[in-house]
Amino acid sequence: MIITVLAKLIPLLVLIAFGRVLKLLHFFSDTAIELLKKIVINLGLPAVLFLSFSTMTIELSVIWIIIAVGIMNILLLLYGKAIFRKSASPGQSFMLTGFEYGMFALALFSVAYGGSSDNAVSYIAVVDLGHELFIWFIFVPLVQSLSMSTSRSLSSTLKSFIENPIIISIILGLILNLSGLNDLLNQQLLWKGLLHTLDMMASLTAPLILLILGAGLSFSGKDLRFAAKIILLRLPLVLIMYFMIDFLLFRRILGLAFGFSAALFVLMISPPPFVLPLYLREKDKTDNSGLNTTLAVHTVLSLVIFIVYFYIYPSI
């Protein structure tokens, strides 16, 4: 069993470490990292999610998963607002809600528990749906509202949501799945060739994400205290909420497969969204100088927690 676990974990850790080494050797420039991120977000992740949603078995329990995960994120947001209600840096409150799905949770889950070929990714893709709705319709608009010059209307937010390649891939996959067109198209040679192309793209996604993750790790000694504060305020509560949702809803009420429990765990131990610094106005970025350090420290801690979890549950 130990050999099996190590065989899956070693590539994950090596790729993250390799990404960090390449960054230190200046093999990865900031421009190169941004380009890789665009490739992953606009091509790799959409390919993975399209293949997952077009072949997954969809049940009514999905609705309850979406609702539960969405409510959980809203409660964490209110918790953050209450904790930092007197803070001079309102952006800090957003550190206590939201999770890094694409660049962390999906990468870990797909590498550890299998790629799109065996449909394992569909577990975490379903669990993430409620989170995505929260991020696009609540989290991002509220962060942008900190600066009146970047505030967005509902229509603008909806447009961004619809134009997101990840959302498009999920919607198209669901349409093919629910309409039955996927089974019909699978009989066509050209369609099979397209699926094979998407599968090749999907197979490159997790390694690229892990390299990007490693390259993006950075630590600043002066901000470690702030990072520790955020993590202590966030992680214990998140774990309590995980056990409540998993035990009461996933297992006792819905009777879901263990894959959903594992997916929820990986999502909920993830660090705050890596896109948060992109949406904060310059003043908040300066005031919240511990933001990047917090993301880095939380990422490393999340990896350690996942390694322990994966040792206990090496398969789903």
PyMOL commands that set and color helices and strands:
alter all, ss='L'
color gray80, all
select helices_A, chain A and resi 2-24+30-55+61-83+90-96+101-113+116-118+121-144+148-150+154-163+165-179+181-185+189-216+221-253+258-268+276-279+282-287+291-312
alter helices_A, ss='H'
color red, helices_A
deselect
rebuild
show_as cartoon
